Amino acid sequence: WANPYPVDFQAASGVAWAPAVTWVSSLYEVFGRLFQMRGFVEEMAAGSGTIMTAEFSGINQTGMYLTGLTLEQASQGSPARGFADGENSAWCIYTPEADFGNAEISELYYPILFLGRNVAPDSGGFGQFRGGLGHTAVWMVYNTPGLEYQCGDAGMRSKVVGNHGMFGAYPSVPDRPGYGRDTNVKELIDAQKPLIHERGGPESPAVASVIEARDVQDNMIAPFVTPEPLHDYDIIVHPIAGAEAMGDPISRDPV
């Protein structure tokens, strides 16, 4: 359906995966309700949250031009099931084998260094069974004359929630990536001072409070492309969503 050639090649699309978050999650819910009606709760799944995709283009550390997509989005939080919470950073809506790849291999291919890759607290939906938590990658651009960061969003764009929870659950919050351009990170490294390793709280994002930068964006609405290439010691904060929950939060076991 994404490549209807030879019927109508002009209708082909390279981003058929993007709406999968919405229609596959709706499919999950339809089948989940049917299974639940018959008493099969193990086969239920609430649905996916928004999924940020990180795409790079520019000159890598060997002087070659590159374009590529990271694997962070291949390991998001899994949806809540009819009997248990979702799993943290251990699921992907596009493939049965979740794997966000080896950080060191990514650093060999892209001119970036990982400063953080950690599970994001409260990133899953709230419910009797919560959605699995997502994670946040923090990258420092390094050893490149210029790198373009494009943040895509598989879902309903990050202005609104990707999906709703099931049976009275609250949806997960849409992700908002961020970046800092022309930072003081090199000075912090030389002085052996603390660096940025996480996203931080919503009232005090780390990219705006832990480091200093000429251009700080801590609440970007995906999809977007950096208006100018990023350079050495610039920072990217790239979150991956948690998934949707199931059941009314008031019914959750407090223990």
Secondary structure, DSSP 4 states (H G I P E B T S, - for coil): ----TTT-GGG--S-TTTTHHHHHHHHHHHHHHHHHHTT--TT-------EEEEEEEEE-TTS-EEEEE-SGGGSBPPPP-SSSPPPTT-B-TT-SS-----HHHHHHHSSEEEEEEEEPTT-SPPSSBPPPP-EEEEEEE-S-S-EEEEEEEESS-TTS-S---BTTPPPPPPP--EEEEEESHHHHHHTT-----S-EETTEEHHHHTS-EEEEESS--SSEE-SS-B-TT-EEEEEE-----BS-GGGS---
